[in-house]
Every structure is written in structure tokens, then in C-alpha cells.
Amino acid sequence: MEQTYQYAWIIPLVPLLVPMLIGMGLLLFPTATINLRRMWAFHSVLLLGIAMVFSINLSIQQINNGSIYQYIWSWIINNDFSLEFGYLIDPLTSIMSILITTVGILVLIYSDNYMYHDQGYLRFFAYMSFFSSSMLGLVTSSNLIQVYIFWELVGMCSYLLIGFWFTRPAAANACQKAFVTNRVGDFGLLLGILCFYWITGTFEFRDLFEIFTNLIYNSEVPFLLVTLCALLLFAGAVAKSAQFPLHVWLPDAMEGPTPISALIHAATMVAAGIFLVARLIPLFIAVPYIMNLISLIGLITLLLGATLALAQKDIKRSLAYSTMSQLGYMMLALGMGSYRSALFHLVTHAYSKALLFLGSGSVIHSMETVVGYSPDKSQNMVLMGGLTKQIPISKIAFLLGTLSLCGIPPLACFWSKDEILNDSWLYSPIFAIIAWATAGLTAFYMFRIYLLTFEGHFHFYFQNYSGKKNTSLYSISLWGQKDPKGINQNLGLLPFLNTKSASFHLKKPKPYRIDENVRKMTQFFITIPNFGNSNNSNKNAYSYPYESDNTMLFPLLILVLFTLFGGTLGIPFTQEGVSLDILSKWLTPSINLLHQNSNNSIDWYEFWKDAVFSVSIASLGIFIASFLYKPVYSSLQNLDLINSFVKRGPKIIFGDKIQNGIYDWSYNRAYIDALYGTFFTESIRGLAELAYFFDRRVIDGITNGVGVMSFFVGEGIKYVGGGRISSYLFLYFSYVSVFLLIFYFSSIT
């Protein structure tokens, strides 16, 4: 067993070979490397698969033996200072390693087809493998300095991946926003690391926990200083896991390719903050105020993320706010001391959210065959609809991921979220009420995404070619018609469609050009009845979305299995008095380190009673979403009646002012981005302009003024000199006389 642990260093290093080999290939054999570029996708999957095998092997040994292994060697030695480098294998490391490698492999398989026609194909796989290596290095780190090194590498990779399409201004701005926002938290993390080294004299986790606990117990360190240092460490986790108030980068990060969103913004990078808090939980437990702050930040984040997802129209941005909300649940659980439930939800959410993001990628990919490469159209949910018959596999996968995130049994997220909700009642009734209400909001906005995307009829063609000039489904939402601009009635995408008449005329279709970033597929045409005039039997042919290739569907099916059966990992059931809770057995060493009870046996009557309550709340959210959105798709013959209902329905429930206020709050991101733009961006720009003025007018002005004065003095003096010694002597004695008189009168006074 120990020999297996000794080779654990292979886990983070194996994926690093891919970017190294790609770089060498482009340097030495550029033509061959580019021509054989799909070979690197196979190598990426293969090498990350090797890391996955090692991770699974170590995890099995962790479950069977319950041991913790650490291997370190000296890196820097100077007098009394010693910096060590190594790896730590414990349950937390094992769980994160399996999560990173399994999701990473599926995303890489998916990306091979998704990014096939992209010019940055090689660069994409180099970045993804480098990110996987950095993330694995982070979770296996044995000390704070090592964590910080890989923490920054993860941030660098996220910057490169978010700005992958850097020629697009939106992507360039998004990666810069993510970089700057994370720098705020990372600066706090660095200060916190240095503070704890100053207090304890070590960076190693095990020594740090022991020394710090003894110092707190013996009151040998100021409590205010300890609280401040712990707060600085927590700041790093707040930024990386998109917790309030440093959450603003996450929705903009959706500008990167969808596989990136599935990997780093659902399963790995945003989970780094949760991992850091879980790793340092022995430190935070010793500082109760920080634990209270962690739970409060988690509560605010889960509620804020849910409310901001209500009015979003971009499918990926809606899922991003959903991720933010679910990360808030995990942070809330850690703040409450529910270590097991937080990690349980981390695992189940990662697979379910990866399924949702990859499913949305399949939807976007199919939409691009119709509208071309345009995020404003291919990712806009209100331009979708009616995709059930065209992409049935993606629809089923997305529906299962949606039900899981809503907390519907027996899907994975039900077990973990229900556990967090039950623990919240023991912690604080107020926190519990907010957490349970947010669970209902989660069910509502997730089914809103599903209904707008898959149910009903294909909105894009209906609203652009139905002949109804004043009709726009773009603004159909819980809040009524909010967008005054609507959608342009003739986007010029398919010129063979006649949009001026209420009836459609079948014409010979002209060639349709697909953007170079969209894979080349064979288009097919279908016929639909005229929407505008029921008496007209003419039919129209047009291009329609269709299902993705098998290489993109295979990862979806595997993630469906994880979503269906992933919850069995932590279901606390027993058989003949023997606990079959794998997760609790897996986490026993870490739970014992926290001096908590590893026996997670429960009263099944109480469990199911609470489960009925949580499922009822989720069902209520689903029912409201179906009630408010399903009429939109019920009949295209009664469009005016439908629009009238959509306008009046929410107003009956909320009233005009409340409806508009909630919509504006959600659609404008709670005005937090605007607030930051006013108080930070504008103020910093004002300070920069002030510094520029001071530098140009004061600093440079003094220097230039001295030069100008020297010039004029020199010009004046040159006319005084006439070349006569008697004149020079006269001036000399005149100056001396003046100074003597001044000196005399000053001495008298």
C-alpha cells in the first residue's frame, strides 16, 4: 500500500506532458503537429485517464484502510528557515482527484468534436491539460505555499480559457474581469498565508493545525489578529468560488467555449474555494466568528444567485448563476460545520452541472447550424423552444440534470441538498427558511430554462417569419414584456423565406453558410404549417437544429449515469446493522481530525418527513414555472391570448411595481456590477487622471519651470556682460554693498 502512495506524484504531472509535447511539436515539427492535431485529443484523454486510474486506486485504499499519507522533501533550506515540497493523500484529496479526472476526461472527449473546426484546437487542449495538471497539483499540495503556487496557476489557466476567443471584445473583457476580481481574493490569501506563518512558523498543514490549536487553547496569540488572518485566507476562497461580493466574474466567464464552462466553472475551478475552506476547516473551527461569517456569506450567495438567475435570457449565464447559488449551499454547510454534507453536495453538483453545461453546449451547437456563430442568438433561450423532437437525447440529459438540481429523488443532488437543508434547521431557523425558500427558487428558474429551451415550438422561425410584425416572444418571461426593442423581424439569415406576407411561399433554398467555428454538417429541411393564416395550406422549408454527434452524446450519457446513481455514494442506509454509507467511511479520517461523529445513521422516518417537505417545495417551484411558461407553448393559433396572459399573469401575482422591480433587480444583476463600476472603476480612473494631472502639471511643471527660468536668466545676463573689467568691478561692489546693508539692518533689528 505504501508503495502505491509513493507514486501519487504521478497524478498531477502526467497531464502536464500534453502542453509540453504540443509546444515542442509546434516548435520542431509545426506542420506535422497541426496536420495530426486530433491525435493530441487522444493523448490528452489517455494521460488524464492514467491520472484517474491512480486516483481511483488511492481512493479504494482510503476507503478500505482509512489512512492519511504525506510525503515531503526539502526544497529550500536557509539557517532556521526550511521550505518543503510534497503531496498529501487524504480523503479530501482522493475525492477531488476523482472529480477532476472523471469530469475532465468526459469534457475532453466532448471537446474533440465541439472544437473540431476551431483554429485554436491545439491551443485549447494544451490549456485544458495544463489546467487539469494545475488543479490536481492544488488538491494534492501538502502546505500553504504549494497551494498558493498552484492556486495562481489555476487562475492563469482560467484567464487563458475564458479569453480563448480573445479576438472577441466580450471574451477579452471577461477574462480581464475574472483576473482582476480574483487578484483581490488572491492578495488576501497571500497575506493570510504569511500571517499564519508568522504566528506558527510553518506552512505544513498538519503542523499548522496542531500549533495553531495549541496557541488558541493557551491564549498565546491575540484573538483579533487570528480573526484577521483567517479572514484573509477566506478571501481567496470567496473570489475563486464566486461568493458574494466577489462573484461578478462568473457570469461573464461564460464567454469561453462551453466545454470550459462545464469543466472549470462547474466541477473544478469554482470548487477550489470550497476545497480550500474544507482543507483549512480545522483553522476556521478555532475561530467561531469566521465560521459564522462563512455561513452568512454562503447564505447570501445562494439567495443572490437564485434571484439573479430568474430573468436571464442567456442559457449559459443562467446556469452560471445556478452554479453560484449551489456553491453558496456548500459554503453554508461548511460554515455550519457540516463537513460531510458540503463535500457530498460538491460531488453530486459537479456531475449534474457538468451534464447541464454539456447539454447546453449541445443545444448551442445545434442552434449555430441555424443562426450561425452568434452568442446573442445561439445562446438566447427565448429564440429556442420546440427542440424536443430535434435533439431528444440532449433534451433527456438536460431534463435529468435539471431534476437533479431541483432536488427531485432519487437523483444525485436530492440526497446532498436535502442533507444541507436538514442541517440548517439545527444551525439557525432563519438560515433554514432562506435555504428552503431558495430551493424552491432553484426549481423555478431551472424549469424556466428547460421550458424555454425545449418545449413548445421553435421560436426563432416563428417570431421572425410568422408575418406578425408586432409579436415578439423575446420578452416572454415571468415578468411580462420588458424588452421594448424585441427582435428584428428580418435577420437576413435565410433569404429564401418571405417575411412580408402572412403566408409562406416555398422557394428553392439558397446555400447557407455556416461560420468556420461551427462544424460542417449536412443540412436538412422540414415542412411546417403556416403560423399566420390557418386557411392557407402552403408550407415552408427551412433549416432546423438537430442532434449532436455521438462523440458529444457519449459524455452526456455517462454524466447521466453519475446523475442517476451518484447519490448512492452518500445515502446513509444500513443493512443488518452494518453501515453502507461509503462517503462517511471514506471521510472517517478527516472527520476524526475534526473531532466529529463519523456515524451518520439517521431516523428514516424523520428523513423522509423532511424529504417530503423539500420535494414539495421543489415541486411548487416546478408547478409555478410550468403554470407561467407552459401557456406560451400551448397553442400558436391563439398567440394574442397567450401574450395577454403572459403580460397579465405575473402582474396579478406581484403587481406592476413589484414585478418591474424584481425583473430589473434580476436582469441588471442586482446593480452590483454598476455599483462596482461607479465606485471602483470610475474612482480609480479619477485617481489616475488626478495623478496624471499632478505629474504633468506639478512634477513636470517644476522641472520645466526651472529650465525656462534658467533660459531667461541666461538671456538676461548675457546682455549685462560688455567685456569691460571696470563694469564688472562696479557690479561686484554694488552687490556686496547691498548684501552688507541688508546684513547690517538685520543685525540691528
KACORZI-V290678 format. One record per residue. N is the residue number from 1. RES is the residue in one letter. SS is DSSP state (helix for helix, strand for strand, loop for the rest). BURIAL is + if it has 24 or more other C-alpha atoms within 12 Angstrom, else -. D_LAST is the distance of its C-alpha to the last C-alpha in whole Angstrom. Layout:
BEGIN
((N,RES,SS,BURIAL,D_LAST) (N,RES,SS,BURIAL,D_LAST))
END
This chain:
BEGIN
((1,M,loop,-,97) (2,E,helix,-,94) (3,Q,helix,-,95) (4,T,helix,-,95) (5,Y,helix,+,91) (6,Q,helix,-,90) (7,Y,loop,+,91) (8,A,loop,+,89) (9,W,loop,+,86) (10,I,helix,+,89) (11,I,helix,+,88) (12,P,helix,+,84) (13,L,helix,+,85) (14,V,helix,+,88) (15,P,loop,+,87) (16,L,helix,+,84) (17,L,helix,+,87) (18,V,helix,+,88) (19,P,helix,+,84) (20,M,helix,+,84) (21,L,helix,+,88) (22,I,helix,+,87) (23,G,helix,-,84) (24,M,helix,-,86) (25,G,helix,-,89) (26,L,helix,-,86) (27,L,helix,-,85) (28,L,helix,-,88) (29,F,loop,-,91) (30,P,helix,-,89) (31,T,helix,-,92) (32,A,helix,-,95) (33,T,helix,-,92) (34,I,helix,-,92) (35,N,helix,-,95) (36,L,loop,-,96) (37,R,loop,+,93) (38,R,helix,+,96) (39,M,helix,-,96) (40,W,helix,+,93) (41,A,helix,+,93) (42,F,helix,+,96) (43,H,helix,+,94) (44,S,helix,+,91) (45,V,helix,+,94) (46,L,helix,+,96) (47,L,helix,+,93) (48,L,helix,+,91) (49,G,helix,+,95) (50,I,helix,+,95) (51,A,helix,+,91) (52,M,helix,+,93) (53,V,helix,+,96) (54,F,helix,+,94) (55,S,helix,+,92) (56,I,helix,+,95) (57,N,helix,+,97) (58,L,helix,+,94) (59,S,helix,+,94) (60,I,helix,+,97) (61,Q,helix,+,97) (62,Q,helix,+,94) (63,I,helix,+,96) (64,N,helix,-,99) (65,N,helix,-,97) (66,G,loop,+,94) (67,S,loop,+,91) (68,I,loop,+,88) (69,Y,strand,+,87) (70,Q,strand,+,84) (71,Y,strand,+,84) (72,I,strand,+,80) (73,W,strand,-,79) (74,S,strand,-,76) (75,W,strand,-,74) (76,I,strand,-,71) (77,I,strand,-,70) (78,N,strand,-,67) (79,N,loop,-,66) (80,D,loop,-,66) (81,F,strand,-,66) (82,S,strand,-,70) (83,L,strand,+,71) (84,E,strand,+,74) (85,F,strand,+,76) (86,G,strand,+,80) (87,Y,strand,+,82) (88,L,strand,+,83) (89,I,strand,+,86) (90,D,loop,+,87) (91,P,helix,+,88) (92,L,helix,+,85) (93,T,helix,+,85) (94,S,helix,+,89) (95,I,helix,+,89) (96,M,helix,+,86) (97,S,helix,+,87) (98,I,helix,+,91) (99,L,helix,+,89) (100,I,helix,+,87) (101,T,helix,+,90) (102,T,helix,+,93) (103,V,helix,+,91) (104,G,helix,+,89) (105,I,helix,+,93) (106,L,helix,+,94) (107,V,helix,+,91) (108,L,helix,+,91) (109,I,helix,+,95) (110,Y,helix,+,94) (111,S,helix,+,92) (112,D,helix,+,94) (113,N,helix,+,96) (114,Y,helix,+,93) (115,M,loop,+,91) (116,Y,loop,+,94) (117,H,loop,-,93) (118,D,loop,+,89) (119,Q,loop,-,87) (120,G,loop,+,85) (121,Y,helix,+,88) (122,L,helix,+,87) (123,R,helix,+,84) (124,F,helix,+,85) (125,F,helix,+,87) (126,A,helix,+,84) (127,Y,helix,+,82) (128,M,helix,+,84) (129,S,helix,+,85) (130,F,helix,+,81) (131,F,helix,+,81) (132,S,helix,+,84) (133,S,helix,+,83) (134,S,helix,+,79) (135,M,helix,+,80) (136,L,helix,+,83) (137,G,helix,+,80) (138,L,helix,+,78) (139,V,helix,+,81) (140,T,loop,+,82) (141,S,strand,+,78) (142,S,loop,+,78) (143,N,strand,+,74) (144,L,helix,+,71) (145,I,helix,+,70) (146,Q,helix,+,73) (147,V,helix,+,73) (148,Y,helix,+,70) (149,I,helix,+,71) (150,F,helix,+,74) (151,W,helix,+,73) (152,E,helix,+,70) (153,L,helix,+,73) (154,V,helix,+,75) (155,G,helix,+,72) (156,M,helix,+,72) (157,C,helix,+,76) (158,S,helix,+,76) (159,Y,helix,+,73) (160,L,helix,+,76) (161,L,helix,+,79) (162,I,helix,+,77) (163,G,loop,+,76) (164,F,loop,+,79) (165,W,loop,+,80) (166,F,loop,-,76) (167,T,loop,-,77) (168,R,loop,-,77) (169,P,helix,-,74) (170,A,helix,-,75) (171,A,helix,+,76) (172,A,helix,+,72) (173,N,helix,+,70) (174,A,helix,+,72) (175,C,helix,+,72) (176,Q,helix,+,68) (177,K,helix,+,68) (178,A,helix,+,70) (179,F,helix,+,68) (180,V,helix,+,65) (181,T,helix,+,66) (182,N,helix,+,67) (183,R,helix,+,64) (184,V,helix,+,62) (185,G,helix,+,65) (186,D,helix,+,65) (187,F,helix,+,62) (188,G,helix,+,62) (189,L,helix,+,65) (190,L,helix,+,63) (191,L,helix,+,61) (192,G,helix,+,63) (193,I,helix,+,65) (194,L,helix,-,62) (195,C,helix,+,61) (196,F,helix,+,65) (197,Y,helix,+,65) (198,W,helix,-,61) (199,I,helix,+,63) (200,T,helix,+,67) (201,G,loop,-,66) (202,T,loop,+,69) (203,F,loop,+,70) (204,E,strand,+,74) (205,F,helix,+,75) (206,R,helix,+,78) (207,D,helix,-,75) (208,L,helix,+,72) (209,F,helix,+,74) (210,E,helix,-,75) (211,I,helix,+,72) (212,F,helix,+,70) (213,T,helix,+,73) (214,N,helix,-,73) (215,L,helix,-,69) (216,I,helix,+,69) (217,Y,helix,-,72) (218,N,loop,-,70) (219,S,loop,-,67) (220,E,loop,-,65) (221,V,loop,-,63) (222,P,loop,-,61) (223,F,helix,-,63) (224,L,helix,-,60) (225,L,helix,-,60) (226,V,helix,+,63) (227,T,helix,+,64) (228,L,helix,+,61) (229,C,helix,+,63) (230,A,helix,+,66) (231,L,helix,+,65) (232,L,helix,+,63) (233,L,helix,+,67) (234,F,helix,+,68) (235,A,helix,+,66) (236,G,helix,+,68) (237,A,helix,+,71) (238,V,helix,+,70) (239,A,helix,+,69) (240,K,helix,+,72) (241,S,loop,+,75) (242,A,loop,+,73) (243,Q,loop,+,73) (244,F,loop,+,70) (245,P,loop,+,68) (246,L,loop,+,68) (247,H,loop,+,71) (248,V,loop,+,71) (249,W,helix,+,72) (250,L,helix,+,75) (251,P,helix,+,77) (252,D,helix,+,75) (253,A,helix,+,76) (254,M,helix,+,80) (255,E,helix,+,79) (256,G,loop,+,81) (257,P,loop,+,84) (258,T,helix,+,86) (259,P,helix,+,87) (260,I,helix,+,84) (261,S,helix,+,83) (262,A,helix,+,86) (263,L,helix,+,85) (264,I,helix,+,81) (265,H,loop,+,81) (266,A,loop,+,84) (267,A,loop,+,85) (268,T,loop,+,82) (269,M,loop,+,79) (270,V,loop,+,78) (271,A,helix,+,80) (272,A,helix,+,77) (273,G,helix,+,75) (274,I,helix,+,78) (275,F,helix,+,79) (276,L,helix,+,75) (277,V,helix,+,75) (278,A,helix,+,79) (279,R,helix,+,78) (280,L,loop,+,75) (281,I,helix,+,76) (282,P,helix,+,76) (283,L,helix,+,73) (284,F,helix,+,72) (285,I,helix,+,75) (286,A,loop,+,73) (287,V,loop,+,70) (288,P,helix,+,72) (289,Y,helix,-,69) (290,I,helix,+,69) (291,M,helix,+,73) (292,N,helix,+,72) (293,L,helix,+,70) (294,I,helix,+,73) (295,S,helix,+,75) (296,L,helix,+,73) (297,I,helix,+,72) (298,G,helix,+,76) (299,L,helix,+,77) (300,I,helix,+,74) (301,T,helix,+,75) (302,L,helix,+,79) (303,L,helix,+,79) (304,L,helix,+,76) (305,G,helix,+,78) (306,A,helix,+,82) (307,T,helix,+,80) (308,L,helix,+,79) (309,A,loop,+,82) (310,L,loop,+,84) (311,A,loop,+,83) (312,Q,loop,+,82) (313,K,loop,+,85) (314,D,strand,+,84) (315,I,helix,+,87) (316,K,helix,+,85) (317,R,helix,+,82) (318,S,helix,+,84) (319,L,helix,+,85) (320,A,helix,+,81) (321,Y,helix,+,80) (322,S,helix,+,83) (323,T,helix,+,82) (324,M,helix,+,79) (325,S,helix,+,80) (326,Q,helix,+,83) (327,L,helix,+,80) (328,G,helix,+,78) (329,Y,helix,+,82) (330,M,helix,+,81) (331,M,helix,+,78) (332,L,helix,+,79) (333,A,helix,+,82) (334,L,helix,+,79) (335,G,helix,+,77) (336,M,loop,+,80) (337,G,loop,+,81) (338,S,loop,+,84) (339,Y,helix,+,84) (340,R,helix,+,87) (341,S,helix,+,87) (342,A,helix,+,84) (343,L,helix,+,86) (344,F,helix,+,89) (345,H,helix,+,88) (346,L,helix,+,86) (347,V,helix,+,89) (348,T,helix,+,91) (349,H,helix,+,88) (350,A,helix,+,88) (351,Y,helix,+,92) (352,S,helix,+,92) (353,K,helix,+,89) (354,A,helix,+,90) (355,L,helix,+,93) (356,L,helix,+,91) (357,F,helix,+,89) (358,L,helix,+,92) (359,G,helix,+,94) (360,S,helix,+,91) (361,G,helix,+,91) (362,S,helix,+,95) (363,V,helix,+,94) (364,I,helix,+,92) (365,H,helix,+,94) (366,S,helix,+,97) (367,M,helix,+,95) (368,E,helix,+,93) (369,T,helix,+,97) (370,V,helix,+,97) (371,V,helix,+,93) (372,G,loop,+,92) (373,Y,loop,+,89) (374,S,loop,+,86) (375,P,helix,+,85) (376,D,helix,+,84) (377,K,helix,+,88) (378,S,helix,+,90) (379,Q,loop,+,88) (380,N,strand,+,88) (381,M,helix,+,90) (382,V,helix,+,91) (383,L,helix,+,92) (384,M,loop,+,95) (385,G,loop,+,97) (386,G,loop,+,101) (387,L,loop,+,101) (388,T,loop,+,103) (389,K,loop,-,106) (390,Q,loop,+,104) (391,I,loop,+,102) (392,P,helix,+,104) (393,I,helix,+,103) (394,S,helix,+,99) (395,K,helix,+,100) (396,I,helix,+,102) (397,A,helix,+,99) (398,F,helix,+,96) (399,L,helix,+,98) (400,L,helix,+,98) (401,G,helix,+,95) (402,T,helix,+,94) (403,L,helix,+,96) (404,S,helix,+,95) (405,L,helix,+,91) (406,C,helix,+,92) (407,G,loop,+,94) (408,I,loop,+,97) (409,P,loop,+,100) (410,P,loop,+,101) (411,L,loop,+,98) (412,A,helix,+,96) (413,C,helix,+,93) (414,F,helix,+,95) (415,W,helix,+,95) (416,S,helix,+,91) (417,K,helix,+,90) (418,D,helix,+,92) (419,E,helix,+,91) (420,I,helix,+,87) (421,L,helix,+,88) (422,N,helix,+,90) (423,D,helix,+,87) (424,S,helix,+,84) (425,W,helix,-,86) (426,L,helix,-,86) (427,Y,helix,+,82) (428,S,loop,-,81) (429,P,helix,-,83) (430,I,helix,-,81) (431,F,helix,+,80) (432,A,helix,+,84) (433,I,helix,-,84) (434,I,helix,+,82) (435,A,helix,+,84) (436,W,helix,+,87) (437,A,helix,+,86) (438,T,helix,+,84) (439,A,helix,+,88) (440,G,helix,+,89) (441,L,helix,+,87) (442,T,helix,+,87) (443,A,helix,+,91) (444,F,helix,+,90) (445,Y,helix,+,88) (446,M,helix,+,90) (447,F,helix,+,93) (448,R,helix,+,91) (449,I,helix,+,91) (450,Y,helix,+,94) (451,L,helix,+,96) (452,L,helix,+,94) (453,T,helix,+,95) (454,F,helix,+,98) (455,E,loop,+,100) (456,G,loop,+,101) (457,H,loop,+,102) (458,F,loop,+,100) (459,H,helix,+,97) (460,F,helix,+,96) (461,Y,helix,+,99) (462,F,helix,+,100) (463,Q,helix,+,96) (464,N,helix,+,96) (465,Y,helix,+,100) (466,S,loop,+,101) (467,G,loop,+,101) (468,K,loop,+,99) (469,K,loop,-,96) (470,N,loop,-,94) (471,T,loop,+,95) (472,S,loop,+,92) (473,L,helix,+,93) (474,Y,helix,+,89) (475,S,helix,+,88) (476,I,loop,+,91) (477,S,loop,+,89) (478,L,loop,+,89) (479,W,loop,+,86) (480,G,loop,+,88) (481,Q,loop,+,87) (482,K,loop,+,84) (483,D,loop,-,83) (484,P,loop,-,84) (485,K,loop,-,84) (486,G,loop,-,87) (487,I,loop,+,88) (488,N,loop,+,89) (489,Q,loop,+,93) (490,N,loop,+,94) (491,L,loop,-,92) (492,G,loop,-,94) (493,L,loop,+,95) (494,L,loop,+,99) (495,P,loop,+,100) (496,F,loop,-,103) (497,L,loop,+,103) (498,N,loop,+,103) (499,T,loop,+,100) (500,K,loop,-,101) (501,S,loop,-,104) (502,A,loop,+,105) (503,S,loop,+,108) (504,F,loop,+,107) (505,H,loop,+,109) (506,L,loop,+,110) (507,K,loop,-,109) (508,K,loop,-,109) (509,P,loop,-,106) (510,K,loop,-,104) (511,P,loop,-,102) (512,Y,loop,+,100) (513,R,loop,-,97) (514,I,loop,+,95) (515,D,loop,-,92) (516,E,loop,-,91) (517,N,loop,+,90) (518,V,loop,+,93) (519,R,loop,+,96) (520,K,loop,+,99) (521,M,loop,+,102) (522,T,loop,-,105) (523,Q,loop,+,104) (524,F,loop,-,107) (525,F,strand,-,108) (526,I,strand,-,109) (527,T,strand,-,110) (528,I,strand,+,109) (529,P,strand,+,110) (530,N,loop,+,108) (531,F,loop,+,106) (532,G,loop,+,106) (533,N,loop,-,109) (534,S,loop,-,112) (535,N,loop,-,115) (536,N,loop,-,114) (537,S,loop,-,115) (538,N,loop,-,113) (539,K,strand,+,112) (540,N,strand,+,109) (541,A,strand,+,108) (542,Y,strand,+,104) (543,S,strand,+,103) (544,Y,loop,+,102) (545,P,loop,+,100) (546,Y,loop,+,102) (547,E,loop,+,102) (548,S,loop,+,100) (549,D,loop,+,102) (550,N,helix,-,103) (551,T,helix,+,100) (552,M,helix,+,98) (553,L,helix,+,100) (554,F,helix,+,101) (555,P,helix,+,97) (556,L,helix,+,98) (557,L,helix,+,101) (558,I,helix,+,100) (559,L,helix,+,97) (560,V,helix,+,99) (561,L,helix,+,101) (562,F,helix,+,98) (563,T,helix,+,97) (564,L,helix,+,100) (565,F,helix,+,101) (566,G,helix,+,97) (567,G,helix,+,97) (568,T,helix,+,100) (569,L,helix,+,97) (570,G,loop,+,96) (571,I,loop,+,98) (572,P,loop,+,98) (573,F,loop,+,102) (574,T,strand,-,104) (575,Q,strand,-,108) (576,E,loop,-,110) (577,G,loop,-,107) (578,V,strand,-,105) (579,S,strand,-,102) (580,L,loop,-,102) (581,D,loop,+,99) (582,I,helix,+,98) (583,L,helix,+,94) (584,S,helix,+,93) (585,K,helix,+,95) (586,W,helix,+,93) (587,L,loop,+,90) (588,T,helix,+,91) (589,P,helix,+,89) (590,S,helix,+,86) (591,I,helix,+,87) (592,N,helix,-,87) (593,L,helix,+,84) (594,L,loop,+,82) (595,H,loop,-,85) (596,Q,loop,-,86) (597,N,loop,-,90) (598,S,loop,+,92) (599,N,loop,-,95) (600,N,loop,+,95) (601,S,loop,-,98) (602,I,loop,-,98) (603,D,loop,-,100) (604,W,helix,-,102) (605,Y,helix,-,103) (606,E,helix,-,99) (607,F,helix,-,98) (608,W,helix,-,101) (609,K,helix,-,100) (610,D,helix,+,96) (611,A,helix,+,97) (612,V,helix,-,99) (613,F,helix,-,96) (614,S,helix,+,94) (615,V,helix,+,97) (616,S,helix,+,97) (617,I,helix,+,94) (618,A,helix,+,94) (619,S,helix,+,97) (620,L,helix,+,95) (621,G,helix,+,93) (622,I,helix,+,95) (623,F,helix,+,97) (624,I,helix,+,95) (625,A,helix,+,94) (626,S,helix,+,98) (627,F,helix,+,98) (628,L,helix,+,95) (629,Y,helix,+,95) (630,K,helix,+,99) (631,P,helix,+,100) (632,V,helix,+,98) (633,Y,helix,+,101) (634,S,helix,-,104) (635,S,loop,-,105) (636,L,loop,+,104) (637,Q,loop,-,106) (638,N,loop,-,105) (639,L,helix,+,101) (640,D,helix,-,100) (641,L,helix,-,101) (642,I,helix,+,99) (643,N,helix,+,96) (644,S,helix,-,96) (645,F,helix,+,97) (646,V,helix,+,94) (647,K,helix,+,91) (648,R,helix,-,93) (649,G,helix,+,93) (650,P,helix,+,90) (651,K,helix,+,89) (652,I,helix,-,91) (653,I,helix,-,90) (654,F,helix,-,86) (655,G,loop,-,86) (656,D,helix,-,84) (657,K,helix,-,80) (658,I,helix,-,81) (659,Q,helix,+,83) (660,N,helix,+,80) (661,G,helix,-,77) (662,I,helix,+,79) (663,Y,helix,+,80) (664,D,helix,+,77) (665,W,helix,+,75) (666,S,helix,+,78) (667,Y,helix,+,78) (668,N,loop,-,74) (669,R,helix,+,74) (670,A,helix,+,72) (671,Y,helix,-,69) (672,I,helix,-,68) (673,D,helix,+,68) (674,A,helix,-,66) (675,L,helix,-,63) (676,Y,helix,-,63) (677,G,helix,-,62) (678,T,helix,-,60) (679,F,helix,-,58) (680,F,helix,-,58) (681,T,helix,-,59) (682,E,helix,-,57) (683,S,helix,-,54) (684,I,helix,-,54) (685,R,helix,-,54) (686,G,helix,-,51) (687,L,helix,-,49) (688,A,helix,-,50) (689,E,helix,-,50) (690,L,helix,-,46) (691,A,helix,-,46) (692,Y,helix,-,47) (693,F,helix,-,45) (694,F,helix,-,42) (695,D,helix,-,43) (696,R,helix,-,44) (697,R,helix,-,41) (698,V,helix,-,38) (699,I,helix,-,39) (700,D,helix,-,41) (701,G,helix,-,38) (702,I,helix,-,35) (703,T,helix,-,37) (704,N,helix,-,39) (705,G,helix,-,36) (706,V,helix,-,34) (707,G,helix,-,37) (708,V,helix,-,37) (709,M,helix,-,33) (710,S,helix,-,34) (711,F,helix,-,37) (712,F,helix,-,35) (713,V,helix,-,33) (714,G,helix,-,35) (715,E,helix,-,37) (716,G,helix,-,34) (717,I,helix,-,34) (718,K,helix,-,37) (719,Y,helix,-,37) (720,V,helix,-,34) (721,G,loop,-,36) (722,G,loop,-,39) (723,G,loop,-,40) (724,R,loop,-,39) (725,I,helix,-,37) (726,S,helix,-,35) (727,S,helix,-,33) (728,Y,helix,-,32) (729,L,helix,-,30) (730,F,helix,-,29) (731,L,helix,-,27) (732,Y,helix,-,26) (733,F,helix,-,24) (734,S,helix,-,23) (735,Y,helix,-,22) (736,V,helix,-,20) (737,S,helix,-,19) (738,V,helix,-,17) (739,F,helix,-,16) (740,L,helix,-,14) (741,L,helix,-,12) (742,I,helix,-,11) (743,F,helix,-,10) (744,Y,helix,-,9) (745,F,helix,-,6) (746,S,helix,-,5) (747,S,helix,-,6) (748,I,helix,-,4) (749,T,loop,-,0))
END
